[in-house]
């Protein structure tokens, strides 16, 4: 079951990381995410780097694919 594997990977993220990852996966820029969540753009980028490491992806395109398949 491919969807189950992706779901298990996403569960490794904190709730804030899931929120940021979800916004990034639908195409929101770091600046847009920062404004929406009232945090700095640098904080968003730091979260994204941790998210990429935890999920084993290299960027927003792979993140988008992961969210689409879960």
PDB file of N, CA, C and O in Angstrom:
ATOM      1  N   UNK A   1       0.831  -1.185   0.000  1.00  0.00           N
ATOM      2  CA  UNK A   1       0.000   0.000   0.000  1.00  0.00           C
ATOM      3  C   UNK A   1       0.880   1.254   0.000  1.00  0.00           C
ATOM      4  O   UNK A   1       1.359   1.650   1.062  1.00  0.00           O
ATOM      5  N   UNK A   2       1.105   1.884  -1.141  1.00  0.00           N
ATOM      6  CA  UNK A   2       2.011   3.021  -1.212  1.00  0.00           C
ATOM      7  C   UNK A   2       1.588   4.201  -0.356  1.00  0.00           C
ATOM      8  O   UNK A   2       2.438   4.836   0.269  1.00  0.00           O
ATOM      9  N   UNK A   3       0.304   4.514  -0.308  1.00  0.00           N
ATOM     10  CA  UNK A   3      -0.171   5.651   0.460  1.00  0.00           C
ATOM     11  C   UNK A   3       0.137   5.543   1.939  1.00  0.00           C
ATOM     12  O   UNK A   3       0.387   6.552   2.598  1.00  0.00           O
ATOM     13  N   UNK A   4       0.121   4.328   2.468  1.00  0.00           N
ATOM     14  CA  UNK A   4       0.393   4.097   3.889  1.00  0.00           C
ATOM     15  C   UNK A   4       1.823   4.463   4.238  1.00  0.00           C
ATOM     16  O   UNK A   4       2.068   5.026   5.305  1.00  0.00           O
ATOM     17  N   UNK A   5       2.781   4.155   3.358  1.00  0.00           N
ATOM     18  CA  UNK A   5       4.180   4.478   3.601  1.00  0.00           C
ATOM     19  C   UNK A   5       4.367   5.987   3.670  1.00  0.00           C
ATOM     20  O   UNK A   5       5.025   6.490   4.580  1.00  0.00           O
ATOM     21  N   UNK A   6       3.795   6.708   2.718  1.00  0.00           N
ATOM     22  CA  UNK A   6       3.910   8.158   2.714  1.00  0.00           C
ATOM     23  C   UNK A   6       3.262   8.751   3.956  1.00  0.00           C
ATOM     24  O   UNK A   6       3.795   9.692   4.544  1.00  0.00           O
ATOM     25  N   UNK A   7       2.123   8.212   4.360  1.00  0.00           N
ATOM     26  CA  UNK A   7       1.431   8.714   5.547  1.00  0.00           C
ATOM     27  C   UNK A   7       2.298   8.509   6.783  1.00  0.00           C
ATOM     28  O   UNK A   7       2.373   9.394   7.635  1.00  0.00           O
ATOM     29  N   UNK A   8       2.948   7.366   6.894  1.00  0.00           N
ATOM     30  CA  UNK A   8       3.822   7.107   8.033  1.00  0.00           C
ATOM     31  C   UNK A   8       4.986   8.092   8.049  1.00  0.00           C
ATOM     32  O   UNK A   8       5.391   8.555   9.115  1.00  0.00           O
ATOM     33  N   UNK A   9       5.524   8.414   6.877  1.00  0.00           N
ATOM     34  CA  UNK A   9       6.612   9.384   6.806  1.00  0.00           C
ATOM     35  C   UNK A   9       6.138  10.754   7.267  1.00  0.00           C
ATOM     36  O   UNK A   9       6.849  11.432   8.008  1.00  0.00           O
ATOM     37  N   UNK A  10       4.966  11.169   6.849  1.00  0.00           N
ATOM     38  CA  UNK A  10       4.439  12.480   7.230  1.00  0.00           C
ATOM     39  C   UNK A  10       4.164  12.557   8.724  1.00  0.00           C
ATOM     40  O   UNK A  10       4.246  13.634   9.313  1.00  0.00           O
ATOM     41  N   UNK A  11       3.839  11.431   9.339  1.00  0.00           N
ATOM     42  CA  UNK A  11       3.572  11.412  10.777  1.00  0.00           C
ATOM     43  C   UNK A  11       4.830  11.663  11.601  1.00  0.00           C
ATOM     44  O   UNK A  11       4.738  11.954  12.793  1.00  0.00           O
ATOM     45  N   UNK A  12       6.002  11.556  10.981  1.00  0.00           N
ATOM     46  CA  UNK A  12       7.256  11.838  11.672  1.00  0.00           C
ATOM     47  C   UNK A  12       7.471  13.328  11.870  1.00  0.00           C
ATOM     48  O   UNK A  12       8.340  13.736  12.642  1.00  0.00           O
ATOM     49  N   UNK A  13       6.688  14.141  11.180  1.00  0.00           N
ATOM     50  CA  UNK A  13       6.832  15.585  11.277  1.00  0.00           C
ATOM     51  C   UNK A  13       6.050  16.130  12.470  1.00  0.00           C
ATOM     52  O   UNK A  13       5.035  15.561  12.872  1.00  0.00           O
ATOM     53  N   UNK A  14       6.535  17.238  13.029  1.00  0.00           N
ATOM     54  CA  UNK A  14       5.763  17.922  14.058  1.00  0.00           C
ATOM     55  C   UNK A  14       4.541  18.556  13.395  1.00  0.00           C
ATOM     56  O   UNK A  14       4.471  18.641  12.169  1.00  0.00           O
ATOM     57  N   UNK A  15       3.594  18.993  14.193  1.00  0.00           N
ATOM     58  CA  UNK A  15       2.396  19.611  13.618  1.00  0.00           C
ATOM     59  C   UNK A  15       2.759  20.874  12.840  1.00  0.00           C
ATOM     60  O   UNK A  15       2.163  21.140  11.796  1.00  0.00           O
ATOM     61  N   UNK A  16       3.713  21.648  13.322  1.00  0.00           N
ATOM     62  CA  UNK A  16       4.134  22.866  12.622  1.00  0.00           C
ATOM     63  C   UNK A  16       4.823  22.502  11.312  1.00  0.00           C
ATOM     64  O   UNK A  16       4.592  23.146  10.288  1.00  0.00           O
ATOM     65  N   UNK A  17       5.664  21.475  11.339  1.00  0.00           N
ATOM     66  CA  UNK A  17       6.329  21.035  10.111  1.00  0.00           C
ATOM     67  C   UNK A  17       5.312  20.547   9.084  1.00  0.00           C
ATOM     68  O   UNK A  17       5.448  20.838   7.896  1.00  0.00           O
ATOM     69  N   UNK A  18       4.293  19.809   9.528  1.00  0.00           N
ATOM     70  CA  UNK A  18       3.244  19.346   8.608  1.00  0.00           C
ATOM     71  C   UNK A  18       2.502  20.531   8.004  1.00  0.00           C
ATOM     72  O   UNK A  18       2.171  20.531   6.818  1.00  0.00           O
ATOM     73  N   UNK A  19       2.244  21.540   8.831  1.00  0.00           N
ATOM     74  CA  UNK A  19       1.553  22.736   8.351  1.00  0.00           C
ATOM     75  C   UNK A  19       2.380  23.436   7.269  1.00  0.00           C
ATOM     76  O   UNK A  19       1.860  23.791   6.211  1.00  0.00           O
ATOM     77  N   UNK A  20       3.654  23.628   7.544  1.00  0.00           N
ATOM     78  CA  UNK A  20       4.539  24.297   6.588  1.00  0.00           C
ATOM     79  C   UNK A  20       4.722  23.445   5.339  1.00  0.00           C
ATOM     80  O   UNK A  20       4.682  23.960   4.222  1.00  0.00           O
ATOM     81  N   UNK A  21       4.921  22.159   5.520  1.00  0.00           N
ATOM     82  CA  UNK A  21       5.100  21.259   4.379  1.00  0.00           C
ATOM     83  C   UNK A  21       3.863  21.262   3.490  1.00  0.00           C
ATOM     84  O   UNK A  21       3.975  21.272   2.264  1.00  0.00           O
ATOM     85  N   UNK A  22       2.705  21.253   4.097  1.00  0.00           N
ATOM     86  CA  UNK A  22       1.462  21.278   3.326  1.00  0.00           C
ATOM     87  C   UNK A  22       1.319  22.538   2.507  1.00  0.00           C
ATOM     88  O   UNK A  22       0.906  22.492   1.348  1.00  0.00           O
ATOM     89  N   UNK A  23       1.657  23.660   3.104  1.00  0.00           N
ATOM     90  CA  UNK A  23       1.583  24.930   2.381  1.00  0.00           C
ATOM     91  C   UNK A  23       2.611  24.981   1.253  1.00  0.00           C
ATOM     92  O   UNK A  23       2.315  25.452   0.155  1.00  0.00           O
ATOM     93  N   UNK A  24       3.806  24.497   1.527  1.00  0.00           N
ATOM     94  CA  UNK A  24       4.844  24.473   0.491  1.00  0.00           C
ATOM     95  C   UNK A  24       4.453  23.523  -0.638  1.00  0.00           C
ATOM     96  O   UNK A  24       4.729  23.794  -1.807  1.00  0.00           O
ATOM     97  N   UNK A  25       3.814  22.414  -0.288  1.00  0.00           N
ATOM     98  CA  UNK A  25       3.437  21.415  -1.288  1.00  0.00           C
ATOM     99  C   UNK A  25       2.385  21.927  -2.262  1.00  0.00           C
ATOM    100  O   UNK A  25       2.302  21.449  -3.393  1.00  0.00           O
ATOM    101  N   UNK A  26       1.582  22.896  -1.834  1.00  0.00           N
ATOM    102  CA  UNK A  26       0.563  23.446  -2.737  1.00  0.00           C
ATOM    103  C   UNK A  26       1.057  24.684  -3.462  1.00  0.00           C
ATOM    104  O   UNK A  26       0.293  25.351  -4.159  1.00  0.00           O
ATOM    105  N   UNK A  27       2.342  24.989  -3.297  1.00  0.00           N
ATOM    106  CA  UNK A  27       2.940  26.051  -4.084  1.00  0.00           C
ATOM    107  C   UNK A  27       3.154  27.380  -3.388  1.00  0.00           C
ATOM    108  O   UNK A  27       3.594  28.338  -4.024  1.00  0.00           O
ATOM    109  N   UNK A  28       2.858  27.467  -2.110  1.00  0.00           N
ATOM    110  CA  UNK A  28       3.093  28.720  -1.388  1.00  0.00           C
ATOM    111  C   UNK A  28       4.584  28.978  -1.251  1.00  0.00           C
ATOM    112  O   UNK A  28       5.354  28.059  -0.972  1.00  0.00           O
ATOM    113  N   UNK A  29       4.986  30.207  -1.443  1.00  0.00           N
ATOM    114  CA  UNK A  29       6.394  30.573  -1.280  1.00  0.00           C
ATOM    115  C   UNK A  29       6.725  30.680   0.206  1.00  0.00           C
ATOM    116  O   UNK A  29       5.834  30.779   1.049  1.00  0.00           O
ATOM    117  N   UNK A  30       8.007  30.659   0.505  1.00  0.00           N
ATOM    118  CA  UNK A  30       8.438  30.825   1.900  1.00  0.00           C
ATOM    119  C   UNK A  30       7.930  32.146   2.461  1.00  0.00           C
ATOM    120  O   UNK A  30       7.511  32.218   3.616  1.00  0.00           O
ATOM    121  N   UNK A  31       7.969  33.178   1.649  1.00  0.00           N
ATOM    122  CA  UNK A  31       7.503  34.495   2.083  1.00  0.00           C
ATOM    123  C   UNK A  31       6.007  34.458   2.404  1.00  0.00           C
ATOM    124  O   UNK A  31       5.571  35.011   3.414  1.00  0.00           O
ATOM    125  N   UNK A  32       5.229  33.808   1.547  1.00  0.00           N
ATOM    126  CA  UNK A  32       3.789  33.696   1.782  1.00  0.00           C
ATOM    127  C   UNK A  32       3.492  32.890   3.044  1.00  0.00           C
ATOM    128  O   UNK A  32       2.633  33.266   3.841  1.00  0.00           O
ATOM    129  N   UNK A  33       4.201  31.789   3.218  1.00  0.00           N
ATOM    130  CA  UNK A  33       4.016  30.946   4.400  1.00  0.00           C
ATOM    131  C   UNK A  33       4.358  31.744   5.659  1.00  0.00           C
ATOM    132  O   UNK A  33       3.626  31.700   6.648  1.00  0.00           O
ATOM    133  N   UNK A  34       5.465  32.467   5.613  1.00  0.00           N
ATOM    134  CA  UNK A  34       5.893  33.269   6.758  1.00  0.00           C
ATOM    135  C   UNK A  34       4.823  34.286   7.138  1.00  0.00           C
ATOM    136  O   UNK A  34       4.495  34.436   8.315  1.00  0.00           O
ATOM    137  N   UNK A  35       4.283  34.980   6.150  1.00  0.00           N
ATOM    138  CA  UNK A  35       3.242  35.963   6.418  1.00  0.00           C
ATOM    139  C   UNK A  35       1.984  35.349   6.991  1.00  0.00           C
ATOM    140  O   UNK A  35       1.362  35.902   7.899  1.00  0.00           O
ATOM    141  N   UNK A  36       1.623  34.220   6.462  1.00  0.00           N
ATOM    142  CA  UNK A  36       0.408  33.542   6.920  1.00  0.00           C
ATOM    143  C   UNK A  36       0.535  33.023   8.346  1.00  0.00           C
ATOM    144  O   UNK A  36      -0.427  33.063   9.113  1.00  0.00           O
ATOM    145  N   UNK A  37       1.734  32.532   8.707  1.00  0.00           N
ATOM    146  CA  UNK A  37       1.937  31.923  10.028  1.00  0.00           C
ATOM    147  C   UNK A  37       2.573  32.882  11.040  1.00  0.00           C
ATOM    148  O   UNK A  37       2.832  32.501  12.181  1.00  0.00           O
ATOM    149  N   UNK A  38       2.820  34.115  10.622  1.00  0.00           N
ATOM    150  CA  UNK A  38       3.412  35.132  11.500  1.00  0.00           C
ATOM    151  C   UNK A  38       4.772  34.705  12.057  1.00  0.00           C
ATOM    152  O   UNK A  38       5.053  34.861  13.245  1.00  0.00           O
ATOM    153  N   UNK A  39       5.606  34.161  11.165  1.00  0.00           N
ATOM    154  CA  UNK A  39       6.978  33.800  11.493  1.00  0.00           C
ATOM    155  C   UNK A  39       7.878  34.360  10.406  1.00  0.00           C
ATOM    156  O   UNK A  39       7.392  34.804   9.366  1.00  0.00           O
ATOM    157  N   UNK A  40       9.187  34.344  10.636  1.00  0.00           N
ATOM    158  CA  UNK A  40      10.090  34.892   9.623  1.00  0.00           C
ATOM    159  C   UNK A  40      10.285  33.914   8.467  1.00  0.00           C
ATOM    160  O   UNK A  40      10.092  32.706   8.604  1.00  0.00           O
ATOM    161  N   UNK A  41      10.669  34.471   7.341  1.00  0.00           N
ATOM    162  CA  UNK A  41      10.950  33.645   6.171  1.00  0.00           C
ATOM    163  C   UNK A  41      12.107  32.685   6.464  1.00  0.00           C
ATOM    164  O   UNK A  41      12.104  31.543   6.004  1.00  0.00           O
ATOM    165  N   UNK A  42      13.078  33.148   7.219  1.00  0.00           N
ATOM    166  CA  UNK A  42      14.208  32.298   7.589  1.00  0.00           C
ATOM    167  C   UNK A  42      13.744  31.090   8.419  1.00  0.00           C
ATOM    168  O   UNK A  42      14.242  29.978   8.243  1.00  0.00           O
ATOM    169  N   UNK A  43      12.796  31.322   9.313  1.00  0.00           N
ATOM    170  CA  UNK A  43      12.248  30.223  10.111  1.00  0.00           C
ATOM    171  C   UNK A  43      11.558  29.207   9.210  1.00  0.00           C
ATOM    172  O   UNK A  43      11.711  28.000   9.403  1.00  0.00           O
ATOM    173  N   UNK A  44      10.806  29.683   8.234  1.00  0.00           N
ATOM    174  CA  UNK A  44      10.149  28.783   7.279  1.00  0.00           C
ATOM    175  C   UNK A  44      11.201  27.953   6.550  1.00  0.00           C
ATOM    176  O   UNK A  44      11.073  26.734   6.444  1.00  0.00           O
ATOM    177  N   UNK A  45      12.236  28.614   6.052  1.00  0.00           N
ATOM    178  CA  UNK A  45      13.290  27.893   5.321  1.00  0.00           C
ATOM    179  C   UNK A  45      14.006  26.883   6.204  1.00  0.00           C
ATOM    180  O   UNK A  45      14.363  25.800   5.740  1.00  0.00           O
ATOM    181  N   UNK A  46      14.222  27.224   7.479  1.00  0.00           N
ATOM    182  CA  UNK A  46      14.841  26.269   8.408  1.00  0.00           C
ATOM    183  C   UNK A  46      13.935  25.058   8.621  1.00  0.00           C
ATOM    184  O   UNK A  46      14.402  23.919   8.631  1.00  0.00           O
ATOM    185  N   UNK A  47      12.642  25.311   8.793  1.00  0.00           N
ATOM    186  CA  UNK A  47      11.688  24.204   8.930  1.00  0.00           C
ATOM    187  C   UNK A  47      11.717  23.321   7.678  1.00  0.00           C
ATOM    188  O   UNK A  47      11.730  22.094   7.778  1.00  0.00           O
ATOM    189  N   UNK A  48      11.728  23.954   6.503  1.00  0.00           N
ATOM    190  CA  UNK A  48      11.725  23.183   5.259  1.00  0.00           C
ATOM    191  C   UNK A  48      12.962  22.296   5.152  1.00  0.00           C
ATOM    192  O   UNK A  48      12.863  21.157   4.695  1.00  0.00           O
ATOM    193  N   UNK A  49      14.103  22.788   5.557  1.00  0.00           N
ATOM    194  CA  UNK A  49      15.316  21.968   5.503  1.00  0.00           C
ATOM    195  C   UNK A  49      15.188  20.750   6.410  1.00  0.00           C
ATOM    196  O   UNK A  49      15.587  19.650   6.029  1.00  0.00           O
ATOM    197  N   UNK A  50      14.632  20.937   7.611  1.00  0.00           N
ATOM    198  CA  UNK A  50      14.418  19.795   8.515  1.00  0.00           C
ATOM    199  C   UNK A  50      13.392  18.823   7.937  1.00  0.00           C
ATOM    200  O   UNK A  50      13.540  17.607   8.061  1.00  0.00           O
ATOM    201  N   UNK A  51      12.363  19.362   7.313  1.00  0.00           N
ATOM    202  CA  UNK A  51      11.330  18.531   6.694  1.00  0.00           C
ATOM    203  C   UNK A  51      11.941  17.684   5.578  1.00  0.00           C
ATOM    204  O   UNK A  51      11.701  16.479   5.505  1.00  0.00           O
ATOM    205  N   UNK A  52      12.728  18.319   4.715  1.00  0.00           N
ATOM    206  CA  UNK A  52      13.361  17.594   3.609  1.00  0.00           C
ATOM    207  C   UNK A  52      14.239  16.471   4.142  1.00  0.00           C
ATOM    208  O   UNK A  52      14.231  15.365   3.602  1.00  0.00           O
ATOM    209  N   UNK A  53      14.994  16.747   5.195  1.00  0.00           N
ATOM    210  CA  UNK A  53      15.873  15.734   5.783  1.00  0.00           C
ATOM    211  C   UNK A  53      15.057  14.574   6.356  1.00  0.00           C
ATOM    212  O   UNK A  53      15.365  13.410   6.101  1.00  0.00           O
ATOM    213  N   UNK A  54      14.025  14.891   7.123  1.00  0.00           N
ATOM    214  CA  UNK A  54      13.203  13.849   7.741  1.00  0.00           C
ATOM    215  C   UNK A  54      12.514  12.968   6.694  1.00  0.00           C
ATOM    216  O   UNK A  54      12.384  11.758   6.880  1.00  0.00           O
ATOM    217  N   UNK A  55      12.076  13.581   5.600  1.00  0.00           N
ATOM    218  CA  UNK A  55      11.321  12.846   4.595  1.00  0.00           C
ATOM    219  C   UNK A  55      12.188  12.291   3.472  1.00  0.00           C
ATOM    220  O   UNK A  55      11.716  11.514   2.642  1.00  0.00           O
ATOM    221  N   UNK A  56      13.450  12.690   3.447  1.00  0.00           N
ATOM    222  CA  UNK A  56      14.351  12.202   2.404  1.00  0.00           C
ATOM    223  C   UNK A  56      14.024  12.758   1.030  1.00  0.00           C
ATOM    224  O   UNK A  56      14.168  12.068   0.021  1.00  0.00           O
ATOM    225  N   UNK A  57      13.583  14.006   0.994  1.00  0.00           N
ATOM    226  CA  UNK A  57      13.286  14.646  -0.288  1.00  0.00           C
ATOM    227  C   UNK A  57      14.275  15.782  -0.513  1.00  0.00           C
ATOM    228  O   UNK A  57      14.950  16.230   0.414  1.00  0.00           O
ATOM    229  N   UNK A  58      14.349  16.244  -1.768  1.00  0.00           N
ATOM    230  CA  UNK A  58      15.326  17.267  -2.124  1.00  0.00           C
ATOM    231  C   UNK A  58      14.734  18.635  -2.405  1.00  0.00           C
ATOM    232  O   UNK A  58      15.476  19.570  -2.708  1.00  0.00           O
ATOM    233  N   UNK A  59      13.428  18.779  -2.315  1.00  0.00           N
ATOM    234  CA  UNK A  59      12.855  20.086  -2.586  1.00  0.00           C
ATOM    235  C   UNK A  59      11.347  20.046  -2.643  1.00  0.00           C
ATOM    236  O   UNK A  59      10.715  19.030  -2.353  1.00  0.00           O
ATOM    237  N   UNK A  60      10.791  21.171  -3.022  1.00  0.00           N
ATOM    238  CA  UNK A  60       9.330  21.332  -3.032  1.00  0.00           C
ATOM    239  C   UNK A  60       8.630  20.409  -4.025  1.00  0.00           C
ATOM    240  O   UNK A  60       7.518  19.950  -3.767  1.00  0.00           O
ATOM    241  N   UNK A  61       9.273  20.137  -5.155  1.00  0.00           N
ATOM    242  CA  UNK A  61       8.638  19.252  -6.145  1.00  0.00           C
ATOM    243  C   UNK A  61       8.439  17.854  -5.573  1.00  0.00           C
ATOM    244  O   UNK A  61       7.367  17.267  -5.719  1.00  0.00           O
ATOM    245  N   UNK A  62       9.464  17.325  -4.925  1.00  0.00           N
ATOM    246  CA  UNK A  62       9.337  15.992  -4.323  1.00  0.00           C
ATOM    247  C   UNK A  62       8.371  16.028  -3.141  1.00  0.00           C
ATOM    248  O   UNK A  62       7.646  15.063  -2.900  1.00  0.00           O
ATOM    249  N   UNK A  63       8.362  17.125  -2.413  1.00  0.00           N
ATOM    250  CA  UNK A  63       7.424  17.290  -1.303  1.00  0.00           C
ATOM    251  C   UNK A  63       5.985  17.262  -1.834  1.00  0.00           C
ATOM    252  O   UNK A  63       5.109  16.626  -1.247  1.00  0.00           O
ATOM    253  N   UNK A  64       5.762  17.950  -2.935  1.00  0.00           N
ATOM    254  CA  UNK A  64       4.445  17.971  -3.565  1.00  0.00           C
ATOM    255  C   UNK A  64       4.006  16.567  -3.966  1.00  0.00           C
ATOM    256  O   UNK A  64       2.861  16.178  -3.739  1.00  0.00           O
ATOM    257  N   UNK A  65       4.931  15.805  -4.568  1.00  0.00           N
ATOM    258  CA  UNK A  65       4.621  14.424  -4.968  1.00  0.00           C
ATOM    259  C   UNK A  65       4.267  13.565  -3.754  1.00  0.00           C
ATOM    260  O   UNK A  65       3.339  12.757  -3.805  1.00  0.00           O
ATOM    261  N   UNK A  66       5.004  13.746  -2.676  1.00  0.00           N
ATOM    262  CA  UNK A  66       4.767  12.972  -1.463  1.00  0.00           C
ATOM    263  C   UNK A  66       3.378  13.271  -0.895  1.00  0.00           C
ATOM    264  O   UNK A  66       2.652  12.356  -0.506  1.00  0.00           O
ATOM    265  N   UNK A  67       3.014  14.549  -0.850  1.00  0.00           N
ATOM    266  CA  UNK A  67       1.700  14.923  -0.329  1.00  0.00           C
ATOM    267  C   UNK A  67       0.586  14.447  -1.270  1.00  0.00           C
ATOM    268  O   UNK A  67      -0.488  14.061  -0.809  1.00  0.00           O
ATOM    269  N   UNK A  68       0.833  14.472  -2.565  1.00  0.00           N
ATOM    270  CA  UNK A  68      -0.187  14.044  -3.523  1.00  0.00           C
ATOM    271  C   UNK A  68      -0.478  12.558  -3.403  1.00  0.00           C
ATOM    272  O   UNK A  68      -1.602  12.124  -3.657  1.00  0.00           O
ATOM    273  N   UNK A  69       0.524  11.771  -3.019  1.00  0.00           N
ATOM    274  CA  UNK A  69       0.345  10.331  -2.957  1.00  0.00           C
ATOM    275  C   UNK A  69      -0.119   9.848  -1.579  1.00  0.00           C
ATOM    276  O   UNK A  69      -0.381   8.659  -1.396  1.00  0.00           O
ATOM    277  N   UNK A  70      -0.221  10.759  -0.617  1.00  0.00           N
ATOM    278  CA  UNK A  70      -0.644  10.319   0.730  1.00  0.00           C
ATOM    279  C   UNK A  70      -2.131  10.458   0.924  1.00  0.00           C
ATOM    280  O   UNK A  70      -2.648  10.135   1.993  1.00  0.00           O
TER     281      UNK A  70
END
